[in-house]
Structure formats: C-alpha cells, structure tokens
Amino acid sequence: MNEIITVLPGDPRVRKLLGPGRGAGASLRWSVFLIRQPTEDGLLLYNALTLELLHVPAALLPALESPRGELRERLRRDWYLVPEGLDQHATVHELRELLRIVDPPKSWIRKYTVFTTTACNARCAYCFERGWEPRTMSPETADRAADYMLAHSGRHPFRIDWFGGEPLVNRGAMDRICDRLRAGGARFESAMTTNGYLFAPETARADRERWNLIRCQITLDGTEPRYNEIKNYVCPGGSAYRRVIANVHALAAAGVEVMLRLNFDLSNAEDIRALARELGREFGDEPLVAAYAVMLYEDRNDPAGGRSGEERARLHALRDEFFCILEAGGLRRPSRLPQALEWHMCMADSGDMITILPEGQIGLCEQYARDGFIGRIDRPGLDETVMEEYRTLHPEIPACADCPLFPGCLPLLKCPNQICYSERRYAQIAHTRRAMLTEWENYLNPEKLDQAAVWRRPL
C-alpha cells in the first residue's frame, strides 16, 4: 500500500466547525497536537484536535520530512500543518465554546450518582471517606429521590450510578428507588461502585433485573491473605476474598459487566503482580470481566502525591507492567481513541449530571459528599454560584504549551485528581499510542472489533 489510509475519520462536528485548515500559501509548521506511532510498515499520525487517525506507508515517510504538492495541501487542509503564527490554544478555546453551543447539555438529567449511604462494611485504611460520620438514606428520602428523577428526566433514558460508602449496605433504598421508577415508567439503567462482598450468587440475577444493573466496579487490593487483611470486613464469615471472587463469577453469569480495580503503590507492587496473574487464570475466559490497575493516592491534595519524581516514574512503569500482565491474561479491554471532542471534563461541569446524597442534598461530584452542594431534592432551584465554581478550569501551566493532549484536557480547579505532572503526561501519551495501535489493528482485522463489542455502552 502506497497511499495514506484514514483509519479513523475523527469528530465530524470538529471538522465542520473548524472548516479547512488555514494558511494556504503561507509558511506552515506541524501542529503541536500530533502524536506519532511507528508501525511495521509505516507510521500512525494522530491529530488530537480533529481526532483523525492516519496511517502513512513506509514509502511515503521521506515525503513527510518536507511535504509538498498534494501531500502538503492535504495535511494543511486537515489541520496537521498550521500557519506559523497560529495561536493553537486560542483555536481550541474557541472550538470548545462552539461545541458547547452546537452540543449543549441535555434539557434533562441523564445521570444520577446516588449515595444510598456513606457507611461501609469494609475498613480500608486508604479510603478517602475514612472517618466520615455515616449517613444512610431513609425510605422517605429514597421515595423523594425517585420522584426527583421522574420529574427531571421524564421519559428520557438515564443512568443511576450507585455509590457510597458501600451502596449494598442500604440495598433497601436501591430497591425502593428502582421499584418507584419502574412504576412511573422510567427508562433507566444502573451501575455500581462496590466492594462486592454483600452480593450473593443466588440473588445476582434478581438484583440485575430489579436494578437494571449493567455494570459493577469492584476493587481488589491484593491476593487472598492481603485482601482479607486490608478490607477487614465487619462481621466476616470465612474468606472475604473467595466470597467476592464467587460473586464476580455470579454477576458475570447473570449478564453484569464487572470491572476489577487493582489499587497499588510501591509497598504492594509484588502482591498486585501476583494478583494480576491470578485473576487472569480465574477470569481470562470470561468476556464480561475486565481489570485495570490504579495508583493509590495519585494527585490527591498535592501535585506529587507526596512522592518524588523517581517514585512516580517507578509507579507508572509498574502500571504499564500490570497493563501487560492483565492484557496477556485476557482481562484488559483494548485502549480506544475518543470518538468525540468534549467541551466539558466530567459530570461536575457537564450540566446534565448530579449526585444525590443520603439526606437529599444535590451535588456535582462524588468527591464532594460533605460540602459543595448545589441544592436539595425537596426544594426547587440550584445554586448557580457553586455550579460555576465546579466549571472553573485550572490555570494553564508552562507544559501546556507543547502538550499534544491539550485539546482534550480540561482540568477542573476543584478536582483533587487532575493536577498535571510530567510522568502523568508521558503515561497518558503512551496510553494514546497504545490506543492508536489498537485502532490500526481493528482496521486491519475488523473481526477483532466485533469481539471487543461484548461490553455495552451505557445510556
């Protein structure tokens, strides 16, 4: 093949809003928003502004050194080459405002993160909610929460994310909310962040049906001895680890997707390495179970998380290693490139997602469960001043100037998890390169994409 291949066409909204690239006949330079990844027979070229992915065959690589003629015009038109004096960051800011206009927040709430309780049956030392006074949703508040959802989502589809604490500590609130929604004709699905202990194999299918449960995230902190020690469950019976493993099997058999989260730091790396291999043997043939590894305490409260640059580099290397182990074990879902450029970061600044706390407070982020509320489900109106605080972006730092990921990066000032540092940028760029290779493999072998489509997309 001696032609450039369009592997992914990018975001059509962006292409329409930007129009053809500027600077015909002018002096041009490469965009800073490009990421390159060699392949066996050429080069992948990803534009993080338009989200287009190209494959340039080896025969054409010399021409990329100094593009001329039709090649130069194509690269200019598609925003790979830009005028020397173009302020690319200003272009991104303008584009975000246009995207907000053409693709505004929904007029209804499309996702509710519901805290059924802030109590938990586990006693993990690292939990960010450790030491909080337990609050549990009453039946009356559960009814009001369901009524609020019916009033603010109507007949539109929406999703509930059950959160806590441990949401299953108060499964009665979940039952009550879902029964009332169903009686009201609501179209909803739900997902859950849980430790998985309070599920039971014999009720997994009934739970899925009653709650319209499509997905669970379950944290595993180590192999059996370490897990049982860290979780330190209230009133455990037998091995908590074996119970959770059995529940994962039961949930998957009932048609619920399960994402296993492996928390690690330098102190437990060897145990997590063993756990990743063990989970591959346990669940590698189960298409509805996947896993990923997360660094404990990353970015919470200070840029370094209390770690030196060398320690952060070691942790990122460990995460890459765990990624490979999980992938080899059949538990890692392939990295994919984004299909749309977002003008917002997450639920906090989306304009159509909220949290509902156990006592009926309304918030915008699950990290703020004790303050930062914008209203209550039993009162009309929301606090626009507080909402604007959640939308405020973190000031740009010098590293933003030449970061290829800038178009998709919207770090919020109130978020404790979005402080940028060099190792994190390098890791994210490496993640993007893996996703580029995945998209190229999918292009060459579309049957692999069909196999990866087992996991559903939420409403």
Secondary structure, 3 states (H helix, E strand, C coil): CCCCEEEECCCHHHHHHHCCCCCCCCCEEECCCEEEEEECCEEEEEECCCCCEEEEEHHHHHHHHCCCHHHHHHHHHCCCEEECCCCHHHHHHHHHHHHHHHCCCCCCCCEEEEECECCCCCCCCCCCCCCCCCCECCHHHHHHHHHHHHHHHCCCCEEEEEECCCHHHHHHHHHHHHHHHHHCCCCEEEEEEECCCCCCHHHHHHHHHHHCEEEEEEEECCCHHHHHHHHCCCCCCCCHHHHHHHHHHHHHHCCCEEEEEEEECCCCHHHHHHHHHHHHHHHCCCCCEEEEEEECCCCCCCCCCCCCHHHHHHHHHHHHHHHHHHHHCCCCCCCCCCCCCCCCCCHHHCCCEEEECCCCEEECCCCCCCCCCCEECCCCCCCHHHHHHHHCECCCCHHHHHCCCHHHCCCECCCCCCCCCHHHHHHHHHHHHHHHHHHHHHHHCHHHHHHHCCCCCCC
